Structure formats: structure tokens, C-alpha cells
Amino acid sequence: MRLSDLQNKNIVNILDGRNIGNIIDVKINEVSGNIESFIIEPNKNFFKLFSKGDDTEIKWSSITKIGEDVILVKLSI
């Protein structure tokens, strides 16, 4: 799977069903080469109270499923 494939998927929080935003970048561990997190351009309605910056980081451990059209994450915000 390519980064461009991931960028086309909706990111949805499974705890409340909200659309979180779109992937704009990926953080990779330099030693292991594993993905550490996705950098998200946030949906302004979802993160307006919780985000001080322009984008948000979602840790790889928060991702529950990467499907055909959607990435499901578990975020308790």
C-alpha cells in the first residue's frame, strides 16, 4: 500500500463515529522503518478544542483497522 492510497481514506473514530480528517504525512521510525504515526490535517469541527497546532498526530497503536475506504481509530478525546 502506498501513502497516496492512505491519503484517500477517511479516518473515523470508532468511539463516536466522527470523521477526524485526512492524512497529510506519516512519521517513520528511522531505526526500524516502522510507521509510528499518521499526521492528520484535522477536521476543524473535531479537533477545534483539542488541537493547538494546525495538524494532529495519531499514533499507530490507536489504529484498529485499515479498510478499503476507511481507517478506523480509537481515540478517547
Phi, psi and omega in degrees: 000141180260159177303321180298328176293319180292324182294339181272356182266145173284144176253123186235134176279122183288343181283331180224000176077008182282146173281122186273316183157200183239147177287129176246344179196169179229138176261125184242137176292123184294331183277308185273335185082003180279150174289128177265322182195164172258140173262125189247134167276107193289148167291117187304328180289330184279314188257007188301328180268343189251346186247127178267335180263186181277335178227167188232151179253130175246117182295147179303324181295342179276348182278126181259330182198137171248110182258189181296318185242350189215151171246122181263131178232157179244101181237121176259092181249000000 
